[in-house]
Amino acid sequence: MFALVMAGGVLAVAHRQARADPVVRRASVALPRWPADAPPVTVALLSDLHVGNAAMDAERLARIVTQVNRLKPDLVVIAGDFIAGHTPADASAAPQLAPLRRLTPRLGTIAVLGNHDYWTDPSRVRATLRAAGVTVLANEAVQRGPLAIGGLDDQPTHHDRLPATLAAMRRLGGASVMVAHSPDIAPGLPDDAPLLMAGHTHCGQIVLPLYGALGHVSRFGDRYRCGVVREGDRTTIVGAGLGTSVLPLRLGAPADLWLVRLSG
């Protein structure tokens, strides 16, 4: 009986953590090829909204959008997995993404899709995001202020085309930022792609004391599980995400968003 009560208590705590407001984490990154006259740019990195399960609905997403707006980022980047679930029927939750239209960054909102978006209905997800004013990139690049932002399509479902994305970024010039759903592309990036922003890992989602994460979705294990990873001249920032996968639970890996100050 005691064990059942304890288990129930842990599950209740984990569900509350899954529904809590995201922790705001901060980082600063100096980028090469930064224009001499350009002021710093602050980017809010979000990922893994996973609308459609008990951890994320339109009400919670609206609260998070308000939180992001209060931080006043210049640009918002969303690194994939907008939908929870694995089948086309799960994409019926897409209208719950509507609060994204209230984001107010001066340089706009940019997104790439993730594996759950491809497993459900990528066309519907793209259409919903575009209706909310979000620019969706698929192996393409856009200029935003001093930044050349490449949006690599989803690597876990084999939609990524890295050479094409790099070529699009190089044509634009400026300081390069790569956005992808999975951080596993990091070791394959060339020197002129010094910053990667990603999600996918949920920072483990369930991370136990002494044991660590219950599972890994990255083939590199803990290497890109969470946070800022600096390797030589390359920086990878991996967000914990806002929603959850499979179970609406988080433990030891709170939802977060990153506020990243970029400069020369």
C-alpha positions in Angstrom: 0.0 0.0 0.0 2.8 2.4 0.9 4.5 1.7 -2.4 1.3 2.5 -4.3 0.9 5.8 -2.5 4.5 6.7 -3.2 4.2 5.8 -6.8 1.0 7.8 -7.1 2.8 10.8 -5.5 5.7 10.6 -7.9 3.3 10.5 -10.9 1.4 13.5 -9.6 4.7 15.5 -9.2 5.9 14.4 -12.6 2.6 15.5 -14.2 2.7 18.9 -12.5 6.3 19.4 -13.7 5.1 18.5 -17.2 2.5 21.3 -17.0 4.7 23.9 -15.3 5.8 27.1 -17.0 9.2 26.5 -18.8 12.4 27.5 -17.1 14.2 30.4 -18.9 17.8 29.6 -19.6 20.3 32.0 -21.1 23.4 31.8 -23.2 25.7 34.1 -25.2 27.4 33.1 -28.4 29.8 35.2 -30.5 29.5 34.4 -34.2 32.1 34.9 -37.0 31.1 37.2 -39.9 29.0 39.4 -37.7 28.5 42.8 -39.5 30.5 45.5 -37.7 27.6 47.8 -37.4 25.0 45.3 -36.3 23.7 45.2 -32.7 23.3 41.9 -30.8 20.3 39.8 -31.6 18.4 37.9 -28.9 16.8 34.6 -30.1 14.3 32.6 -28.1 14.7 28.9 -28.8 11.6 26.7 -28.3 11.0 23.1 -29.2 8.9 20.0 -28.8 5.5 21.6 -28.2 3.7 18.2 -28.7 0.2 19.6 -28.6 -2.4 16.9 -28.2 -1.6 15.2 -25.0 -2.3 16.1 -21.3 0.9 18.0 -21.0 0.2 20.6 -23.7 -3.0 22.3 -24.9 -3.9 25.7 -26.3 -4.4 27.2 -22.9 -0.9 26.2 -21.7 0.6 27.3 -25.0 -1.0 30.7 -24.8 0.5 31.1 -21.3 3.9 30.3 -22.7 3.5 32.7 -25.6 2.8 35.4 -23.1 5.9 34.4 -21.2 8.0 34.6 -24.4 6.6 38.0 -25.4 7.5 39.4 -22.0 11.1 38.4 -22.6 11.1 40.5 -25.8 13.3 38.4 -28.0 14.2 39.8 -31.5 13.6 36.4 -33.1 11.8 33.2 -32.1 13.1 29.8 -33.4 11.0 26.6 -32.9 13.0 23.4 -33.4 10.2 20.9 -34.4 7.8 18.4 -33.0 4.6 20.4 -32.8 2.3 17.4 -32.6 2.2 14.6 -30.0 1.4 11.1 -31.2 2.3 8.9 -34.1 -0.6 8.6 -36.5 -2.4 11.0 -38.9 -5.4 11.1 -36.6 -3.2 12.8 -33.9 -2.8 15.8 -36.2 -6.3 16.8 -35.3 -4.6 18.6 -32.4 -3.0 21.1 -34.9 -5.6 23.9 -34.2 -4.2 24.0 -30.6 -1.1 25.7 -32.2 -3.1 28.8 -32.9 -1.7 30.8 -29.9 1.6 31.0 -31.8 0.1 33.8 -33.9 0.4 36.0 -30.8 4.2 35.9 -30.8 5.6 39.4 -31.4 9.4 39.2 -32.2 10.4 42.0 -34.5 12.4 39.6 -36.8 9.6 37.0 -36.8 9.2 33.3 -35.9 11.0 30.5 -37.8 10.4 26.8 -37.5 11.4 23.4 -38.7 9.4 20.2 -38.5 10.3 17.2 -36.3 9.7 13.4 -36.5 6.3 13.5 -34.8 5.1 16.1 -37.4 6.2 13.7 -40.2 4.7 10.7 -38.4 1.3 12.5 -38.2 0.5 15.0 -41.0 3.3 17.4 -42.1 1.2 19.2 -44.6 -1.4 20.1 -42.0 1.3 21.1 -39.5 2.9 23.4 -42.1 -0.4 25.0 -43.1 -1.3 25.6 -39.4 2.0 27.2 -38.7 2.0 29.4 -41.8 -1.6 30.5 -40.8 -0.1 31.6 -37.5 2.6 33.7 -39.2 5.4 31.2 -38.7 8.0 30.8 -41.5 8.6 27.0 -41.9 11.9 26.0 -43.5 12.7 22.7 -45.1 16.4 22.6 -46.2 16.2 26.3 -46.9 17.6 29.5 -45.5 16.4 33.0 -44.7 18.0 36.3 -43.8 16.9 37.9 -40.5 18.8 41.0 -39.6 22.5 40.0 -39.6 21.7 36.3 -39.5 21.6 33.7 -42.2 19.4 31.1 -40.7 19.3 27.6 -42.2 16.4 25.4 -41.4 17.4 21.7 -41.8 14.5 19.4 -42.3 14.0 16.5 -40.0 16.9 14.1 -39.7 15.3 11.3 -37.7 12.8 10.7 -40.6 15.5 11.2 -43.3 14.1 14.5 -44.7 17.3 16.4 -44.0 19.4 17.7 -47.0 22.5 19.3 -45.3 24.4 20.3 -48.5 21.4 22.1 -49.9 20.8 23.9 -46.6 24.4 25.0 -46.3 24.5 26.2 -49.9 21.4 28.3 -49.2 23.0 29.8 -46.1 26.2 30.6 -47.9 24.3 32.4 -50.7 22.8 34.8 -48.1 26.1 35.6 -46.3 26.1 37.0 -42.8 26.4 35.2 -39.5 25.3 31.6 -39.8 22.8 29.8 -37.5 21.6 26.3 -38.2 18.2 25.2 -36.8 17.3 21.5 -36.8 15.0 19.2 -34.8 17.7 16.7 -33.8 21.2 17.7 -32.5 22.7 14.6 -34.0 23.8 16.5 -37.1 26.2 18.6 -35.0 29.4 16.5 -35.7 28.8 16.8 -39.4 28.6 20.5 -39.6 31.4 22.5 -41.3 33.3 25.3 -39.8 31.1 28.0 -41.4 28.1 26.6 -39.4 29.3 27.5 -35.9 25.9 27.4 -34.1 23.2 24.7 -34.0 19.9 25.2 -32.2 17.9 22.0 -31.7 15.5 20.0 -29.5 14.2 16.4 -29.8 15.9 15.0 -26.7 13.6 16.6 -24.0 16.8 16.6 -21.9 15.8 13.0 -21.1 12.2 13.9 -19.9 12.5 11.4 -17.0 15.9 11.8 -15.3 16.4 9.9 -12.1 18.9 10.7 -9.3 22.0 8.6 -9.5 20.7 6.7 -12.6 20.3 9.5 -15.1 17.9 9.6 -18.1 15.7 6.5 -18.5 16.3 6.6 -22.3 18.0 8.4 -25.1 16.7 9.4 -28.5 20.1 10.6 -29.7 22.6 8.1 -31.1 25.3 10.0 -29.1 23.7 9.2 -25.7 24.3 12.0 -23.3 26.6 14.0 -25.5 23.9 16.2 -26.9 21.2 15.4 -24.3 20.7 18.9 -22.9 21.9 22.5 -22.8 25.0 24.2 -24.2 27.6 22.0 -25.8 30.8 23.7 -26.9 33.1 21.6 -29.1 36.0 23.6 -30.6 34.5 26.5 -32.5 31.0 25.0 -32.7 28.3 25.6 -30.2 25.2 23.3 -30.0 22.2 24.4 -27.9 19.7 21.7 -27.1 16.4 22.7 -25.5 14.4 20.5 -23.2 11.3 21.4 -25.0 7.9 22.5 -23.8 5.7 19.4 -24.1 6.3 15.7 -23.6 6.4 12.5 -25.7 4.4 9.3 -25.0 3.6 10.1 -21.3 2.6 13.6 -20.0 5.3 13.4 -17.4 8.6 15.1 -16.6 10.9 14.4 -13.8 14.4 16.0 -13.3 14.2 17.6 -16.7 11.9 20.6 -16.6 10.5 22.2 -19.7 12.6 25.1 -20.8 13.2 27.8 -23.3 16.5 29.4 -24.2 17.2 33.1 -24.6 20.4 33.3 -26.6 22.2 36.6 -27.2 24.1 36.5 -30.5 26.8 39.0 -31.4 30.2 39.4 -33.1 
